[in-house]
């Protein structure tokens, strides 16, 4: 019966938001009761048709989240509007303040105490007082290099070091991600955008911090110093991603590394190579412990599809969690439940 279903609002209808909305509309345990976006081209249109479904969802897209949240019973909001915590904070606070929980694709929300501890504490208090849960997730950050590593460490004792590698052929990814990694631009332009913090993968340092916090390495090894490097991957040959052609000498993507050191020794390393034409895509976790663990996913987890899936799969788990600002380590192991 509909009254037993989790009521959901889809907030943000870019490529990831639409993919997640399509999944949410297909789940029998969920009832999508609203949709929010600021794009005037889709405001007022039916969500199902906006998402490319063959039949309408009987839910119109609005640009007024305040009115929507005030006028309906909303259990949880599927949020996908931005990567930076500071930029989406007001949206999250508005949703949580109305008593609705939030599952967001915002990368920095995975562990927001890194980017803005004051805002994180404020959001935690607001959500807790309103009986809402706020959590950030995705495939990376949110699963491959953090939650998966944390789960694998559960079979270990005496963890000394955790290392994660992810290699992604960006030719398989959506246009907004290609822009984030600078595919096709000049190296000089990449360096300028790097100085302005306007390029590169967002969330790698948050993944590192989550692993450090959840596995106890920060407690057993002492204070951890976090560092991050970002360099362009320059195309050696002509490579192509959909309509984008990357000529030799131009940027094909990024190589990004986040490191955590304690007592002069590196105890954490997350290595991400994401560029057009990358060979042997894969995800890999190595844990130096008793017993040691080496796990490898050949081909890697398909980022766009997996992000939409984990957002939707987490909706019931988030709603059932203890109110407040939570991390993936606070919730049960994510799983498909149909």
N, C-alpha and C positions, 0 to 999 in steps of 0.2 A: 504494500500500500504506500501511497505517496507520503503519508505522514511519518512513515518509518525511514524515509530516505534522507540522506544528508543534503541539505540545500546549499547550493554553490553559486557564487557570482564569479564570472570570468572578467578580470580587470587587466586590460592591456591586450590588444589583439594584433600584435606584430606576428612574425612567422612562428615564434615559439608559442605565443599566446593562442594563436589559432589552432596550432597542432594539439595543444593541451585541451582546448575547448572541444575539439572534435572527439577526443578520447572521453572527456567528461560526459559529453552528450550520449556516448555509446554505453556508459556504465549503468547497469540496472540499479545499483545501490545509491546512485547520485541523482539529484534533480537540479538542473541548472535553472535558476530563477531570475538571472540578470546578467548583463554584460556591459562593460564600461570601456570607452576609448575616446580619445580627443580628435580623431581623424574625421573631419566633416564629411568625407566621402562615404563613411560607413555608419555615422550616427543616424539613428532612425530606421536602419535596415535590420532585417532578421538575422540573428546570430548564425543560424544554420546555413543560410545562403552566403553570408560573409565568409564563412569557413569552407565554402565549396561543397557543402553537402547537397544531395539531390532533393531534399525536402526541407521545409522551414522548421525551425526549432520552437517557433511561437514565443520567442524571446527577442525583444528589440534592443539594439545597442543604444546606450545613453551616454551623454557626456557629463551627467550630474550624479556622481557617486553618493553625495550627501543625501539627496532625495531618495535614491534607490535603497540605500542602507536603512534609512529611517522608515521606509514604507513596507519593508518585507522582513520576514524572519530569515536571516542568513546565518548558516552555521559556519561556513568557511569560505574565504575568498581565495581564488586561484590568481595570484598576482604576478604579472610579467611586464613591467614597464621600464626598468632600468637596471644598470649594473652597480651604480654608486649608492651607498647607504644614505649619505647626506641628501642626495637628490630625491630619494623616494621616502624619506623619513616621514614627511607630512602625510603622505598617502597612507603609510602603514599605521601611523598614530590615529588617523581619522577612522580607519577600518576597525582597529582594535578598540578604540574608544567607544564604538557602537556595539561592542560585545561580540563581534565576529572574529573568528580565528583567521590566520593568514598563512598560506604556503606560497612563498615567493621565489622567483628565479633570480632575484638580486644577488649577485655574486658576493658582494661584501657582507651581506646579511648572514652568510654562512657562519662567520665569527666576527661580528661587528665591533667588538671591543678593540680590534686592531685599528680600524679607521676612525672611530669616534666613540670612545668609552663613555663619555658623558651622555650622548644621545642613546647609546645602548642601554645604559642604566635607566634613563628616563622612559624608554619604550618598554623595558621590562616591568617597571612599576605600573605604568599605565595599563598594559595588557593584563597583568596579574589582578589589578583592582577591578577590571571589567570582566574578568573570567574568560579572557581570550588567550589563545596561543599564537605566537608569531615565530616562524622558522624559515630559514633560507635553505634552498636545496637546488639540485640540478645534477648533471652527470659529472661536470668538472668546472667549478667545485661542486661538491655535494655527494659524490659517490666514488669514482674510480681511484683518485689519489688520496682520499681521506676516509670516508666511511668504510670502504672495502678494506683498506689497510688496518683500520681500527678493529674490524670484525676478525680479520686474520690473526691479529695479535692476541685474540681471545684463546687461541690454542697454544700460546707460548708462555714460557717463564723466563725471567731474567732478560727482558728485551734491552739490547744494547744499542741497536741502530735500526732505523727504518728508512728504506729508500724506495721511491716510486718513479717510474718512467712512463711517459705517454707520448707516443708518436702518432700524429694525425695528418693524413693527406687532406689539406684544406680544400682541395678540388671537390670534395664530397659535401662541403658545408655551405650554409646559406650566405647570401650576399652581405648582411650586416657583420658576420664574423670575419669575412674576407677584408672588410674595411677596418675592423679592429686590429688585425694583424698586419695591415699595411700592404697587402698583396698588390703588386703592380706599381708602387710608387718608387721614387728615387731614394737612394740611401741617405742623401743629405736631408730630404724631407722626413724620413724616418727618425733621424737623429734629432731634428727639431721637435717633432711630436713627442719623442721620448723625453726630452727635457721638460716639456709642458705636461707630462703625464697623461697624454691623450692617445696613446697607442699601446698595444700589447694585451695579453690575456689578463683579465681581472679575476682575482680570487685565489691565486696560487699561494700567496703568503697567508691568507686566511685558512687554506687547507692545511698548511704546515702548522699553524697555531692550533687548529682543532685537533690534529693528530697528537701534538705535544701535550695538550691539555687532557685529552680523553684517555691516552695510553699511560699516563703517569710519568712519562719521561721527564717532564719538567720538575716533578717532585723527587724522582730518584737520582737524577743527574745534576740537579741544581739549576740555577737560572739559565735560561737559554737565550742566546743572542741570535736574532733573526736577520738574515740578509737575503737580498734578491738581486739577480742580474737579468738584463734583457738585451739581447742582440738581434740584429736582423739576419735572416737567412737569405743570401743573395742567389738568385737563379743563375745556374751555370749554362743551362740550355733553355730554349723556348718551351714554356709550360703553359697549360691552359686549365681554367676552371670555369665551366659553363661559358658565359659570354666574355669572360675576362682572360686576356692573353698577357702573360708575364714574359717580357723579353729578357735575354741574358743581361746581367748587370743590374737589374732592378730587384726590388725586394719581393721575395716569394712568401715570406711569413716571418715567424719569430722562433727564437730559441730562448727559453726563459727557465731560470733555475732559482729555487728558493732553498735556503740552507739554514739549519739550526745547529749551533755549536754550544757546548757546555764544557767548562774546564779545559778549553783548548782543543777539544776533539769534536768533530762533526758527528752528530747523533741523528740528524734528520736531513734528508735531501729529496726534493721533488723536482724532477727534470721534465720539462714540457717542450717538445719540438712540434710546431704546428705550421706547416707551410705547403704551398701548392706543389705537388709532385713528390711528396715524401714517400720513400719506399719502405716496405715492411711495417705498415702501421700496426701498433700493438699497445697494450697496457700491461705494465709489469710492476709487481710489488716484491721486494726482498726484505726479509726481516732477519736480523742477526740476533738469534735468541736460542732457547732450548725448548723444542727443537727449532732449527732454522726453517724458514719458509721461503719458497720461491714460487710465485704464481704469475702466470703469463696468459693474457687473453689475445690470441692470435687474431689479427685484423682490427683489434680494438673495439671498444663499445661505440656504436654509432651515436654521435653526440646529440644531434637534433631530435632524433626519434626517442632516445633514452631520456633526454631532459623532459620532454613532454610526458613520458610514461611515469617517471619518478615523481613529478609534480602531482599527477593525478593519483598515483598509488599512495602518496603520503597524506592525502586529504583526510581520510578517516583516522589515521594514526595521529595526526596533529590535533585533530579536534578532541581526541580522547586523552591527550597529554595534560600534564599539570600546567595551569595557566601561567603565562609570562613569556619572556623571550627565551626561546630554546634553541639548541643546536641539534644536529643529526645524531650526536652521541647521547642525547637525552631521550630520544624516541626509540621505540622498538625497531628491530632490523626491518628496513623497507622490503616490501614483498608485493607481488601481484595477488590480488584477491578477487578479481573478476568484477 
